[in-house]
């Protein structure tokens, strides 16, 4: 049956939509920065009661993958529904509109179809040029979207309490602030507390009209500077043990210099075990701090009686290393960088509290959100709707998820200005296969294969002795179909 709905001047045809998509819901779109799936609902020791509650309202995706493990390419890819290669974007320093001026973004598409679209916090990359965020996508100016993690100096009235971090003075600073900072300050002293407060205010402003509210939290991205009460949620010596060993037989090109945390390679000092433990502690504290801010926003949604008419989507822009593989931060193709948390909670979800092992990519969010809202498909998207999985968590929509990353890790900061090599990686249900290719010629420089059917999956590169040659060949074909070799 075709139902026609006139909405803000747009004539929509809704063909056999499921119950939870039959009417236009509001959208609360929440993004975390540098968050791997380190949440209680994913089996982590992380204290995340609010996101755990959200998972009970919706569907948790256990195998969700970003398209590149660094902020700008990942966010730009997800928000346009296009892969980084299609955008031609692999660096943090280039705005996607410099490359594709007229590309459609998810919030822009929602705005053009009758939604009030608002941005609070870091959604698009935090630009350091005159092009800040993406004003075309929003119906009002963005809030705290343009800042720098290294400028997140605590703002308090009166005297600033002392930094109780015991080792921070021996670590390099992150911009203007200590790498680790533990002060007894209110949540609003740092960016994310102010983001949550503004999101609550904006909800009160837009609650009586269809809205797409994007809330971008800055944590748990470094510096590790959550308020003290979140550090106090953890006993440092009871956090998971760090295994810093590199995967056996992994090629050197698979790694990077961890410059974001350790500084320029020529001046680097490897952290002591105590310093590494403190940074890991700070990462978990940042997760709990971010989770508390999520709770403030979802509580405001409930207060306004909007829970049953609002879809909530939560995701992380990419994963993160906190010393594993000898790496700090992101910019690799390893599972810890490529895999992200994703929770989708439609109003009155059919399978609330379910978990799915369906392979999904972040480019799939754009068509999924529009489908759930009864908004027409945007043209040219490269992702697929995840509606079949929301209707049946045992379903699958694709056979593989793809991630890529250049070498050097930040090619725009080099004299060459572009990559020397590109690592392209495919994740299937059972393995991860990666090829490192010369960026100019396409020649394969190195290969990696990790068997994910057992424990310790990415501690052994088994490319020279695969246990399942057929599975490797299938993955190789999938990878070459997505990233063809140059002739």
PyMOL commands that set and color helices and strands:
alter all, ss='L'
color gray80, all
select helices_A, chain A and resi 19-21+40-42+49-57+71-80+84-87+96-99+106-112+135-137+149-151+168-170+187-189+191-206+228-231+236-238+252-254+259-262+265-267+273-303+307-309+324-326+335-338+364-372+387-391+411-413+457-459+469-482
alter helices_A, ss='H'
color red, helices_A
select strands_A, chain A and resi 2-7+10-15+26-33+59-65+116-121+211-220+310-316+321-322+328-329+339-345+354-361+401-407+421-427+431-438+444-451
alter strands_A, ss='S'
color yellow, strands_A
deselect
rebuild
show_as cartoon
